[in-house]
Amino acid sequence: MSQIDEIIKQYNSGNLNLALRKLEELVSKNPTKEAYELMAKILLEMGKDDEALEYFEKAGNKEEKARILLSRGMYSEALEELKDVDSTQARIIRATIYLRKEDYRKVIEELNEINDELSSNPLYYKIKGIAEYYLGNYYDALRDLTRGIELYPLDSELYYYRALVKISLNKDKEAESDINTAINLNPYYAEAYFSKGLLKEKKGKLEEAIAYYSRSININPEYMEAYVRRAKAYMKSGMENEALEDIKVVRELKEKKNNVSR
């Protein structure tokens, strides 16, 4: 067994510190692309992102560098890193960045350049389906999100966005079923509770709607839209004092947001 194979064995067994020490010795004597790649992966798993970036740079792995930059919200830097890269993974990363930047047409442009090699990748269908939803292409979104669920049925976001699509198509009963699944998969999904509140309010079930809005606020105390909807539900229920309290919070959150953006 070669030295690099022994290190990979230690890495796969979860012995990260031992693998790292042995790899440092190897790199000092024989710095190869494979060794740099493995070093970066180990450092990344150990939470040492800056060092991982350095070794991905040495390995010439732009996609992994961009992935770390993406995770930090450094979208411009990640796009710059990938500007001359035309691989499938680069397109997926760029599409993810454009999704975060709410540039949905560019998401579709990137993904349309990818061939059938991603036909079994749920992330491809998730990104594409979410972008199509925001572009108003509801039937395309429904198809792609459903395909994503078939491939990976444990992703709460797939169910949540499919629920939003179904709400847009006036399929509220089916949408509520998807929201319930999203909540079962992720009990701390504030947006899912909020959407369920909207469906309850739509049916005139104000007490239940308020409970779901409150649940979303408990999870995310800065969820401005949830305060707005709960205030409206309070007003409809004749609970004016509670509504005014929520309106006060909305004003405070808006002021806070404006101060941050200055």
N, C-alpha and C positions, 0 to 999 in steps of 0.2 A: 504494500500500500504506500503510495507517495505521500509526501509531507502535506500537500494541499488536501489530499483525500482524507487524511487523518484529521485535519482541521475541520473539514466539512462534516465529518462524522461527529466531532465534538459539538459543532454548531447545531446540527440537527438533533442532537441529544439534549440541547438546552444548556450546555456548559459554555456559556458565552465568555466568561472571564478567561477560562483556560484557552478557548479558541482564539480569543483576542491576543493573549500573550504569545502563543505559538505563531500567530499570523504576523505579529510585529517583528518577531525574529526572522521569519521568512522574507518579509518585505525588505528588511534591512540588507538581506543578502541577494535576493532575487525579486525585484519589484516588477511584477507582471500585471496586466490588465485584470486577469482573473483574481489575483490576490487583492488588488485595490477594490474590486467590486465586492468581494466577500468582506473585506474590512469595513466598507461603507455600510453593508447590510447589518453587520454585527453592531456597529456603533449606533445605527438607527434604532435597532431593537432595544438598545440600552438607553435610549432617550438622548443621545448625544448628537443632535441634529447638525450642529455647526461642523463637527468633525466629519460626520457622514457626508455633508456637502463637499468638503475638501477632498475626500477620497473618491466620491463619484466624479468630481472634476478631473482628478488624476486618471480615472478609468475612462474618461470621455463619455460618460453616460448622462446625456442631457435630459433624457426623459425622467430619470430618477431625481436629478437636481430640480427639475421643474415641479415634480410631485411634492417635494419638500417645500418649495416656495409657495405652491398652491395651498398647502396645509397651513401656512403662516399668513395667508391672505395677501401675499405679495404677487398679485396677478400680473402686473406690468412686467416685473422681473421674470416671472415664469414664461410669459409669452415671448419675451426677448430671448430667453434661453432656447426656445423651440422654433425661432423664426426660420431657420434653414432645415428643420427636421420634418420629414414627410412620412414618418412611420405611422402605423395604426395606433400605437400607444400615444404618440404625440398628438394625433388628432383627437383621441379620447380626452386627453388632458386639456387640450385647447377648448374642446366643446364644454368640458366641466367649468373651465374658467369663464367662458362666455355665458354659461347658465348662471353662475354666481353674479356676473355683471349685468344680468337681465338683457343680454343681447341675443334674443332667441333665434333670430334669423341666421346669425353666424353659427349658432349651435347646429342648426340643420345643415348649413353649408359644409361644415366640417364633417359631419356624420354621413352625408350623402356621398362623400368621396371614399368612404370605406366600403370594401366589397363584402362578400358573403362570409368571410372568415370569422366575423363576430356574430354569426347567426345563433350562437349558443351562449352569448355573453349578456347576462341580465342588465349589467351597467349600461350597455349600449342602448337597450330598449328603455331603460329608466330615464336616461338623459334626454333621449329623443322624445319620449312620451310627455315629459314635463314641458319641454320646449313647445311641442305641438299644442299642449293645453293652453299655454299662455298666448300662443298665436291664434287661438280660436279654431284650430283644426281638431275638433273634438273626436270625430270618428277615427282619425289616424292615431290620436293620443290613446283612445280606448283600446285599439288594436295592439299598440306597442306596449302599453302598460300591462295589459293582460298577458302578452307574451313574456314580459319580464317576470310576472308573478308565476307563470308556469315553470320558468327556469329557476326562480329562487323565491319560494313562497314564504320566506321568513323576513322579508324586508317591509317594515311598516310603512315606509314612504311610498312604495308602489301602490299599496292599498289606499293610502290617504289621497294621493293624486288621482287615482282612478275614481275615488269617491267624488272628488271635485269635478271631474269630467262628467260623471253621471248626474250630478246636480245640475250642471249646465245643460244636460240633455233631458232634464225634467224626470229623471229616474231616481226620485228621492228614496224610495224604499230600498233599492239596490245599493244606493250610495250609503245609507245608514248601516247596512250590513258590512260594507267595506270599512267604514269608520270604526265599527265595533272590532273588526279584525285588527286594524291598525293599533287600537288602544290595547287589545290583548297582547299584541307583540311588543308594544312600547307603552307601558302605563304612565309614562311621563311626557306624552306627546301633547303639548299644550294646544297646538293647532287642530289636532283631531277632536279634542274636547270642545273647542270653540266651534268647529263646523257642526258637531252634533247639537250644540246649543242653537245654532242657526236653524237647523232642521226642526228642532222642538218648537222654537219660536214661530216658525212658519206654520206649524200645526195649531198654534194658539196655546201651547202648553208652556206658559210663561214661567211657572215655578220650576219646571224641569230645565228650561232654557237657562234661567238664572243660576241654577246649580252647576250646569256645565260651564258657563262662562266663569263662574267662581273657581271651578276646578282648574281651568286654564290659567287664571290669574294666580292661583296658589303656586302653580308650577313655574310661571314666568310673571313675576310681579310688575314687569315693565311692558306687558302686552297691551299696548294702547287700544287696539281695536276691540279687545275683549271688554275693557272698561266702557268703551262707547256703546257697544251692543248691550251690555248689562244695564247701563244707565237708561237706555231706551226701553228695555224690558221692565225695569223698575217703574218707569213713568207709566207704561201701559198697565201696570199692576197697582197704580195709585200710591207707590212708595216714593214719594217725591224727595224726602230727605236723603234716602239712600242714593237716589239718582244724582242729586246735587253733589254728594260726596264723590261719586265716580267722576263727574264732570270736573271737579276740582283736581282730582288725580290726573286726568287727561291733560289739563292745562299745565300742571307741574311737569309732566313727562314731555310735553311739547317744548316747554321752556328749557328743560334739560337738554333735549336734542338740539335745539337752536344754539345753545351755549357751546356744545361739543363741536358743532359744525363750523363755528367761527374761527 
